[in-house]
Amino acid sequence: MIPKLENAFSAVESGVRKVIIGKAESLQQLIDGTSGTSIVWDRHENN
């Protein structure tokens, strides 16, 4: 799990707005926001 989190934080720090971590078998639920873990960086709070 740690490599997934490291890659997710790296992505948002590089400009990706949102990363969702979850199982590929649950793709539709991940897209709908009913499954998985979302990591979002609100850039406005950090400026």
N, CA, C and O atoms as a MOPAC input file, in Angstrom:
PM7 MOZYME 1SCF
protein

 N      0.81000 1    -1.19400 1     0.00000 1
 C      0.00000 1     0.00000 1     0.00000 1
 C      0.85500 1     1.26000 1     0.00000 1
 O      0.46100 1     2.26300 1    -0.59500 1
 N      1.99900 1     1.23600 1     0.64200 1
 C      2.84000 1     2.42800 1     0.70800 1
 C      3.27400 1     2.89700 1    -0.68000 1
 O      3.22800 1     4.10000 1    -0.93500 1
 N      3.69800 1     2.00600 1    -1.60000 1
 C      4.03900 1     2.49200 1    -2.94300 1
 C      2.85500 1     3.16300 1    -3.64800 1
 O      3.04500 1     4.13400 1    -4.38000 1
 N      1.64700 1     2.65800 1    -3.43600 1
 C      0.46100 1     3.28300 1    -4.04000 1
 C      0.28900 1     4.69900 1    -3.51600 1
 O      0.01800 1     5.62100 1    -4.28500 1
 N      0.44300 1     4.87300 1    -2.21600 1
 C      0.29700 1     6.19600 1    -1.62400 1
 C      1.40100 1     7.14300 1    -2.07400 1
 O      1.14000 1     8.30700 1    -2.37900 1
 N      2.62600 1     6.64900 1    -2.11400 1
 C      3.73800 1     7.48600 1    -2.57300 1
 C      3.49900 1     7.96300 1    -4.00000 1
 O      3.73500 1     9.12900 1    -4.31600 1
 N      3.02900 1     7.05700 1    -4.86600 1
 C      2.75300 1     7.43300 1    -6.25200 1
 C      1.57400 1     8.39100 1    -6.34100 1
 O      1.58100 1     9.30300 1    -7.16700 1
 N      0.56700 1     8.19700 1    -5.50600 1
 C     -0.59000 1     9.09300 1    -5.51000 1
 C     -0.17300 1    10.50100 1    -5.09800 1
 O     -0.55400 1    11.47000 1    -5.75500 1
 N      0.59400 1    10.62900 1    -4.03100 1
 C      1.04300 1    11.95500 1    -3.59000 1
 C      1.96700 1    12.59700 1    -4.61800 1
 O      1.90000 1    13.80600 1    -4.84000 1
 N      2.81300 1    11.81300 1    -5.23500 1
 C      3.67600 1    12.33100 1    -6.28900 1
 C      2.85100 1    12.88000 1    -7.45300 1
 O      3.18200 1    13.92000 1    -8.02100 1
 N      1.78500 1    12.17800 1    -7.79900 1
 C      0.92600 1    12.62000 1    -8.90400 1
 C      0.25300 1    13.94500 1    -8.58200 1
 O      0.26700 1    14.85500 1    -9.41000 1
 N     -0.33500 1    14.07400 1    -7.39900 1
 C     -1.01900 1    15.33000 1    -7.06700 1
 C     -0.02800 1    16.48400 1    -6.92200 1
 O     -0.35000 1    17.62200 1    -7.26100 1
 N      1.15000 1    16.20500 1    -6.43200 1
 C      2.17600 1    17.24400 1    -6.34200 1
 C      2.65400 1    17.68300 1    -7.71900 1
 O      3.18000 1    18.78400 1    -7.87500 1
 N      2.47200 1    16.82100 1    -8.71900 1
 C      2.87900 1    17.13900 1   -10.09500 1
 C      1.75300 1    17.76400 1   -10.90900 1
 O      1.92800 1    18.05800 1   -12.09100 1
 N      0.59400 1    17.96700 1   -10.27900 1
 C     -0.47700 1    18.65200 1   -10.97300 1
 C     -1.74500 1    17.86700 1   -11.21200 1
 O     -2.74000 1    18.43100 1   -11.66700 1
 N     -1.73600 1    16.57200 1   -10.91700 1
 C     -2.95800 1    15.78100 1   -11.06200 1
 C     -3.92800 1    16.24400 1    -9.98100 1
 O     -3.54700 1    16.37000 1    -8.81700 1
 N     -5.17800 1    16.49600 1   -10.36000 1
 C     -6.15800 1    17.04800 1    -9.41300 1
 C     -6.62400 1    16.02000 1    -8.39900 1
 O     -6.79700 1    16.34400 1    -7.22500 1
 N     -6.83200 1    14.76700 1    -8.84300 1
 C     -7.40600 1    13.75700 1    -7.96000 1
 C     -6.88400 1    12.37500 1    -8.33800 1
 O     -6.78000 1    12.04000 1    -9.51900 1
 N     -6.55900 1    11.58400 1    -7.33400 1
 C     -6.13900 1    10.19800 1    -7.52000 1
 C     -7.10000 1     9.31700 1    -6.73500 1
 O     -7.42500 1     9.60700 1    -5.58400 1
 N     -7.54700 1     8.24400 1    -7.36400 1
 C     -8.41700 1     7.28500 1    -6.68600 1
 C     -7.69700 1     5.94300 1    -6.64400 1
 O     -7.26500 1     5.43100 1    -7.67700 1
 N     -7.57300 1     5.38400 1    -5.46500 1
 C     -6.93200 1     4.08100 1    -5.27900 1
 C     -8.01800 1     3.05600 1    -5.01700 1
 O     -8.83700 1     3.23300 1    -4.11500 1
 N     -8.03100 1     1.98300 1    -5.79800 1
 C     -9.02400 1     0.93800 1    -5.60800 1
 C     -8.76900 1    -0.22400 1    -6.54100 1
 O     -7.76900 1    -0.25800 1    -7.25800 1
 N     -9.67400 1    -1.16300 1    -6.52400 1
 C     -9.56200 1    -2.36600 1    -7.34700 1
 C    -10.09400 1    -2.10500 1    -8.75200 1
 O    -11.13700 1    -1.47300 1    -8.92000 1
 N     -9.37700 1    -2.59200 1    -9.75500 1
 C     -9.80200 1    -2.41400 1   -11.14700 1
 C    -11.14600 1    -3.07000 1   -11.41400 1
 O    -11.89400 1    -2.61900 1   -12.28100 1
 N    -11.45800 1    -4.12600 1   -10.68200 1
 C    -12.73000 1    -4.81900 1   -10.86600 1
 C    -13.91400 1    -3.93200 1   -10.48300 1
 O    -15.04500 1    -4.18200 1   -10.89800 1
 N    -13.64400 1    -2.89500 1    -9.69000 1
 C    -14.69100 1    -1.98400 1    -9.22900 1
 C    -14.60400 1    -0.64000 1    -9.95000 1
 O    -14.91700 1     0.39700 1    -9.36400 1
 N    -14.18700 1    -0.64800 1   -11.19700 1
 C    -13.92700 1     0.59400 1   -11.92300 1
 C    -15.12500 1     1.53500 1   -11.93400 1
 O    -14.96000 1     2.72900 1   -11.68400 1
 N    -16.32500 1     1.03300 1   -12.21500 1
 C    -17.49100 1     1.91400 1   -12.26800 1
 C    -17.77700 1     2.53700 1   -10.90300 1
 O    -18.12900 1     3.71400 1   -10.82500 1
 N    -17.63100 1     1.76600 1    -9.83200 1
 C    -17.84700 1     2.31300 1    -8.49500 1
 C    -16.76100 1     3.34000 1    -8.14500 1
 O    -17.03300 1     4.32300 1    -7.45500 1
 N    -15.54600 1     3.11200 1    -8.61600 1
 C    -14.47000 1     4.07900 1    -8.39200 1
 C    -14.79400 1     5.39400 1    -9.08600 1
 O    -14.62000 1     6.46900 1    -8.51300 1
 N    -15.26500 1     5.30000 1   -10.32300 1
 C    -15.62800 1     6.49400 1   -11.08700 1
 C    -16.79700 1     7.21700 1   -10.43600 1
 O    -16.82000 1     8.44600 1   -10.38000 1
 N    -17.77000 1     6.45000 1    -9.94400 1
 C    -18.95400 1     7.03200 1    -9.30400 1
 C    -18.64200 1     7.62500 1    -7.92500 1
 O    -19.43200 1     8.40300 1    -7.39000 1
 N    -17.50200 1     7.25900 1    -7.36000 1
 C    -17.13900 1     7.75700 1    -6.03900 1
 C    -17.72100 1     6.95800 1    -4.89200 1
 O    -17.72400 1     7.42400 1    -3.75200 1
 N    -18.21700 1     5.75400 1    -5.17600 1
 C    -18.80800 1     4.92900 1    -4.11900 1
 C    -17.84700 1     3.86100 1    -3.60900 1
 O    -18.21300 1     3.05700 1    -2.75300 1
 N    -16.63300 1     3.84700 1    -4.12300 1
 C    -15.64600 1     2.85000 1    -3.72400 1
 C    -14.26500 1     3.48300 1    -3.81100 1
 O    -14.07600 1     4.47800 1    -4.51000 1
 N    -13.31100 1     2.91200 1    -3.10900 1
 C    -11.92800 1     3.35500 1    -3.20400 1
 C    -11.58700 1     4.49100 1    -2.26100 1
 O    -12.41600 1     4.95600 1    -1.48000 1
 N    -10.34000 1     4.92000 1    -2.36100 1
 C     -9.80700 1     6.01500 1    -1.55600 1
 C     -9.38600 1     7.13600 1    -2.48800 1
 O     -8.60600 1     6.91600 1    -3.41400 1
 N     -9.89700 1     8.33600 1    -2.25100 1
 C     -9.56200 1     9.49500 1    -3.08400 1
 C     -8.55900 1    10.37400 1    -2.36600 1
 O     -8.68500 1    10.62900 1    -1.16800 1
 N     -7.56500 1    10.83200 1    -3.10400 1
 C     -6.59000 1    11.78900 1    -2.59600 1
 C     -6.69200 1    13.01300 1    -3.48400 1
 O     -6.45600 1    12.94700 1    -4.69000 1
 N     -7.04900 1    14.13400 1    -2.86600 1
 C     -7.24900 1    15.38600 1    -3.59700 1
 C     -6.41600 1    16.46500 1    -2.93000 1
 O     -6.40800 1    16.59300 1    -1.70600 1
 N     -5.72200 1    17.23400 1    -3.74300 1
 C     -4.94000 1    18.33800 1    -3.20100 1
 C     -5.63300 1    19.62000 1    -3.59800 1
 O     -5.73700 1    19.93800 1    -4.78200 1
 N     -6.11200 1    20.36700 1    -2.59600 1
 C     -6.74500 1    21.65900 1    -2.84200 1
 C     -5.64000 1    22.70600 1    -2.83100 1
 O     -5.20200 1    23.14500 1    -1.76800 1
 N     -5.20300 1    23.09400 1    -3.99100 1
 C     -4.07800 1    24.02600 1    -4.11500 1
 C     -4.36700 1    25.38800 1    -3.47300 1
 O     -3.43500 1    26.07400 1    -3.05400 1
 N     -5.62500 1    25.78500 1    -3.38900 1
 C     -5.96500 1    27.07800 1    -2.82500 1
 C     -5.64200 1    27.15300 1    -1.33100 1
 O     -5.33000 1    28.22900 1    -0.82100 1
 N     -5.71400 1    26.03100 1    -0.63300 1
 C     -5.41600 1    26.01700 1     0.79600 1
 C     -3.92300 1    26.09800 1     1.06100 1
 O     -3.51600 1    26.48300 1     2.15700 1
 N     -3.09600 1    25.74300 1     0.08200 1
 C     -1.65100 1    25.69800 1     0.29400 1
 C     -0.94500 1    26.96800 1    -0.15600 1
 O      0.27200 1    27.07300 1    -0.00700 1
 N     -1.66800 1    27.93000 1    -0.70000 1
 C     -1.03500 1    29.17800 1    -1.16300 1
 C     -1.23700 1    30.27900 1    -0.16700 1
 O     -0.77700 1    31.40000 1    -0.38400 1

